[in-house]
Amino acid sequence: MKTPIQTLAILVANISLSFIVASNVTADSSAKQPATILVPVSGTVVSVDGTPAANANVHFGLPFGKLDTKVSTEDDGNFSTSIEVIKAALPAVVIRSQSADGEQLSVDRFSGAEETVKTEGIEIQLIQARTGRVQVVDASGKPIEDASVAVQLNWPSTLSDIRSDESGVAEFRYPETERIESIVAWKDNVGLDYRVYSLSRLQQADALAEIPEFPSDASETLTLEGTSPLKVRVVDDSGEPIANVSTYVWLLQKKSEANYLNLSYFTENFAQDTDDDGEVVFNWIPSWQESILQIWPNTDDFVRSRGTYDPSAGDGTTTIKLERLVPIRGQVTDTDGNPVKGINIVATGAGYTMDDCRATTSTDEEGSYELKVAPEQVYLVVAKDDQFASAPHTGFAVRANESIENKDFVLRDATRVFGTLTEEQSGELLPNERVVVYQYGTDLHSLDGVELANPENSRRWVRPMTVFSEMTNADGQFEVSLGDGQFDIRPPHRGESKTFEIAGQSELKINITTVIQKTVELTGMVTEEETGEPIANAKLAGVSQNFSGKDWTATTNDEGKFRVLRSSDSTYVHVTNRDQDLGAISIVTPDQMQLDVQLKPTGSVTGQLFTDETKEPWPNQEINYGIDVPSVKGNTWSTRFGGRVITDVDGNFEIDGLVGGRDYSVNLGRTDDGYYWALPDFSVEAGESKDLGDVQTPPAPKPYVPLTLEQRTTQAFEVKGTPIERLQRSEKSIKLVNQHLLIVFGKPEDPRINRLMEIRFEDSDFRDLRDEFRVMAIPTDEERKESANALAEEIEESIDDERANFLLVVLDADGKKVDVLDSHALCIDGELSKEKLLESLRNHKPEMPDARTVLKDALRKAGEEDKRLIVQETATWCGPCQLLTRFLNANREWEKDYILVKMDHRLGGARELMKEIRDGAEGGIPWLAILDTEGEKLITSNESESGDNVGYPSSESGQKHFFKMINETRQRMTEEEVEAFVEKLKS
């Protein structure tokens, strides 16, 4: 039995071909092209009726002419030949076969992965051919002759070299079992049009949407409506032009099309080489293109960095500057020092550019390797092998024209990381799920003195990482081979990642869980509020508040009805009619199954934008707007349901299609420092046309600049209030949180004071004391000496003579003086001794009991008094925690029913105990739980619906939940008393 070959419906995985241009976003690089090999190929071509296909033509090809081999079958349908190809490219070879009369076709690939590709004894089954037709016309409907047409069947299979005739018709032949995925027609200086025959990712949730199909029994019409040519100039880092750079435009998006056109599937048709001036002109760019274009240059010696061009604001030209690749070299040996051949070496970089670098190669006979990578990135370099592993190389930056040498690896047996994946709620083992492991390099901010080029002032977190992944087997088990380093493992769906470290272990077991999000069917109807009439073709857009990529779109049918299969998330739903003059926004709960929406007239705003500097009208300025959708936890947001407009020559703008009663956030994009430049929010009522008048741009936001030590010292000495008033405030606070008070008398310019503040603010050795002491700095200069003396007398101390320049007084939580420290106690040769200071302060740290003992004693007391426990997780550094503590101290009505237990993180074992009490409950601090006398949890500060921790209940929703906590667990308090108690939060 001959081995059948794969059809093109199956994608190739892990093909490392520098000449195959895919729609990735990494700057892939390699040291050199691997050598080609001569591969024998043989097999049989079979006709539709099962008989041998004599004189059939078989073509083996790769993009850009990297392979172009043809052979014909003998009378018995057999053929044999050889193809010269890079071994890694074998899975991507496209095999096109055609019967002698051209009526039967097939498009196939070799079966098997890279190491097991079957090239001999293959069987090719021909399929009956059919004819596809495309009518190409201009905007007036006139036929266009000699337009180019290309057809995508399935990646990487395309049909090209198709031309329209004098009647504008282009015909092509394809196997009738093949589905046409997309078609495109274009002609220089005339235009481009396309169709994609699939639902967009967002549309796939729309159960009423029909998947578009190529009209195989008729013809498709494509309309070329004019061009906006684009000239691209490619230069090196010195500005010199680079010739012979293969360059192509990536994505096109027509407003009337649900899907963009991915031109990486058609690179053979659309890629053009730069000329001697480094220039290339794309004369077919369609005039309808409004979104930003991304342009990919491809050359062996330079970084593959994309360029961008904004058709709505550009002048038809753009320049892409490419950095020259830099080599990383090293050798791989075993523990005996012997070179090891064939080990995969992977380098991943990270920087402030849009595209991180990833380069791969294998060691040669001498165990040596060379990678060519992008400069101005920090790197992680690892040896990847199923059997062997090593410690990574990380924590270094690559600079332009500076090679990196001696990144050597010594191999050991790889660490076996294994475990199971289960569903969190049911405990069921999950087969055939992908488990991903990330290995992390050293982040940029941890590298002292290392800075990277950041021309756009990006605020991106820069840390290189590489990825490993494995599928679970039938029993939900996974296994991956790793070397030393820092990792996390990420389950699919909504599982929580786990971090781990490998340092030479032979194996490591990690069991992980995930939550399979259920699918909820949401149905409903969209009507006009005024008339009650159903609205056909209304557009719905759903945005999950988890921001997990589960957004969706849908369209109502002729009866105004819709049906969506969505993830069970809290979701914002934006609905408009086709003309966008009617709209509404609804919020759908996770399990909600019915939604009826009444649309009201949308509103609009007009205004004139003025610059912040000259105060003159600001022409041609982009204004972005939208509604801020909050996350489920409320700690972030995403701006959606908006768009952008450009001011005219007088700075005027108009924004329409606005849903009434909603606040729209507005910004001018990012500043040169990478910050969003916000304008004041606006809102309209339904149907309102509002004139915003003159809109004055506020000053551009500036990057945060940390205070200097001098500034922080000055602030410490200039706190509002007299010294005695500050003492009174401090004594209240330290008693509530069990801190000690460190009073510092002195002059800010005194070297000893300066050194003390340096230790306090900048020395990590002081970190364990920051939560133990509240510091009160009292200036003793002539202008403020009198008020300082008043405080000294209050605490029965003197600051005469030398003591006025430097004196520390320590008070305990009850305000009792426990120590006085002058220069004789803390200085050596006139300089403040850090060691003496820290030793003295550690001797006066507040004594903190064991957390479990505190809880046990409180439960006993609660049992004796028939009360319940309010457990407050808190810390001295937490501002909201202090607010809650002060509120509970000032308003003690709760003491009728409760005993307060403050689980300060300084208590021994407090964090571990709170982890047990939380039992997975999320949120920061303050966090509250109410327990009964047996220690059973009755309710927490996590809202029941969202799971959010209300913390200090300052918001309306937080106060509502805080009321619920007290009202549902009270025993003696009345509901009216609870209401009055919670009402005090508003003041």
Sequence and secondary structure as in RCSB ss.txt:
>XXXX:A:sequence
MKTPIQTLAILVANISLSFIVASNVTADSSAKQPATILVPVSGTVVSVDGTPAANANVHFGLPFGKLDTKVSTED
DGNFSTSIEVIKAALPAVVIRSQSADGEQLSVDRFSGAEETVKTEGIEIQLIQARTGRVQVVDASGKPIEDASVA
VQLNWPSTLSDIRSDESGVAEFRYPETERIESIVAWKDNVGLDYRVYSLSRLQQADALAEIPEFPSDASETLTLE
GTSPLKVRVVDDSGEPIANVSTYVWLLQKKSEANYLNLSYFTENFAQDTDDDGEVVFNWIPSWQESILQIWPNTD
DFVRSRGTYDPSAGDGTTTIKLERLVPIRGQVTDTDGNPVKGINIVATGAGYTMDDCRATTSTDEEGSYELKVAP
EQVYLVVAKDDQFASAPHTGFAVRANESIENKDFVLRDATRVFGTLTEEQSGELLPNERVVVYQYGTDLHSLDGV
ELANPENSRRWVRPMTVFSEMTNADGQFEVSLGDGQFDIRPPHRGESKTFEIAGQSELKINITTVIQKTVELTGM
VTEEETGEPIANAKLAGVSQNFSGKDWTATTNDEGKFRVLRSSDSTYVHVTNRDQDLGAISIVTPDQMQLDVQLK
PTGSVTGQLFTDETKEPWPNQEINYGIDVPSVKGNTWSTRFGGRVITDVDGNFEIDGLVGGRDYSVNLGRTDDGY
YWALPDFSVEAGESKDLGDVQTPPAPKPYVPLTLEQRTTQAFEVKGTPIERLQRSEKSIKLVNQHLLIVFGKPED
PRINRLMEIRFEDSDFRDLRDEFRVMAIPTDEERKESANALAEEIEESIDDERANFLLVVLDADGKKVDVLDSHA
LCIDGELSKEKLLESLRNHKPEMPDARTVLKDALRKAGEEDKRLIVQETATWCGPCQLLTRFLNANREWEKDYIL
VKMDHRLGGARELMKEIRDGAEGGIPWLAILDTEGEKLITSNESESGDNVGYPSSESGQKHFFKMINETRQRMTE
EEVEAFVEKLKS
>XXXX:A:secstr
  EE EETTS   S   TTS  S  SEEE SS   EEEEEEEEEEE TTSSB TT EEEEEEGGGTEEEEEE  T
TSEEEEEEEEEGGGGGG EEEEE TTSSEEEEEE BS GGG B SSEEEE EEEEEEEEEEEETTS B TT EEE
EEEETTEEEEEEE  TTSEEEEEEETTS   EEEEEETTTEEEEEE S  TTGGGBTT       TTS EEEEE 
 B  EEEEEEETTS B  S EEEE EE  TT SS EEGGGGHHHH EE  TTSEEEETT BTT  S EEEEEE T
TB    EEE TTT  SEEEEEE B EEEEEEEE TTS B SS EEEEEEE SSSS EEEEEE  TTSEEEEEE S
SEEEEEEEE SSEE   EEEEEE TT  B    EE EE EEEEEEEEETTT  B  S EEEEEEE   GGGSTT 
    TT        EEEEEEE  TTSEEEEEE SEEEEEE STT   EEEEESS SEEE  EEE    EEEEEEE
EEETTT  B TT EEEEEETT SS  EEEE  TTSEEEEEEESS EEEEEE TTSSEEEEEEE TT  B  EEEE
E EEEEEEEE SSS SB TT EEEEEEEEE TTSS EEEEEEEEEE  TTSEEEEEEE TT  EEEEEEE TTS 
EEEEEEE   TT EEEEEEEE            HHHHHHHHH  SS HHHHHHHHHHHHHHHT EEEEEEE TTS
HHHHHHHHHHHH GGGHHHHTTEEEEEEE SGGGHHHHHHHHHHTT    GGGGTEEEEEE TTS EEEEE HHH
HEETTEE HHHHHHHHHTT     BHHHHHHHHHHHHHHHT EEEEEEE TT HHHHHHHHHHHH  GGGGTEEE
EEEETTSBTHHHHHHHHHTT    SSEEEEE TT  EEEESB TTT  B  S  SHHHHHHHHHHHHHH SSS H
HHHHHHHHGGG 
